Amino acid sequence: MSENHHTNAGAIPGSHCSSCGAPYGQGVSGWPRTCPACGTVAYRNPLPVAVALQPVYDTTGTGLVVVTRAVAPARGGVALPGGYVDDREDWRRAVVRELKEETGIDAAARDVRLVDAMSSPDGHLLLFGLLPERPAEGLPPFAATNETEGRHLLRRPEELAFPLHTLAARAWFEGRYV
C-alpha cells in the first residue's frame, strides 16, 4: 500500500467518497451525492442503467436517437441516451428522464416498453426501454448539456461507444424489438 492510500475502516457506509476517500460532510445527504473534494458523483446502487431507444422518422426513413457524449466514460463517443436509475426511481421514469436530460426530448414513462436487459462485464445491468416512433419535425431543437454535445439519428447499425448499446441498436435495426 502506498503511503497516500488510506482506508475508512469503521466509517459509516456511504459517508466517504469511494473515489478519493474524503468525507462527504454535513451538507451532503441523499443520493446521488457529489464529493466536495474531487467532484465524483456517487450513486447508492450504481448497477441499474436505463437506456432509451427512441425511433424517429423523417423523409429519408427511421433511425434511433443517439448522442455525442461530453463526459467520461467514452467522452466524444456516440451512444444511446441513458444513465443510472436513481435510488427508488422506476426504471421507466429513468428512461424518459435520461432521454430528456441528454436530448431535450419529452416522453411519457407509460409509453416505455422493456425490450432487453443485458449485463455488462463490469456488473452493470442495462435495461433498454423502447419508446413509440415519432416524427423528426416534432423534436425540440438540440441544446448541448454538461453530458452531451450532440444529437443525431443513427440510420444503420454501427459501433457505438458502449458494446451493449451497439448490440441493442443492431437488434432494433434487425427488427428483433418489435
Disulfide bonds with the S-S distance in Angstrom:
none
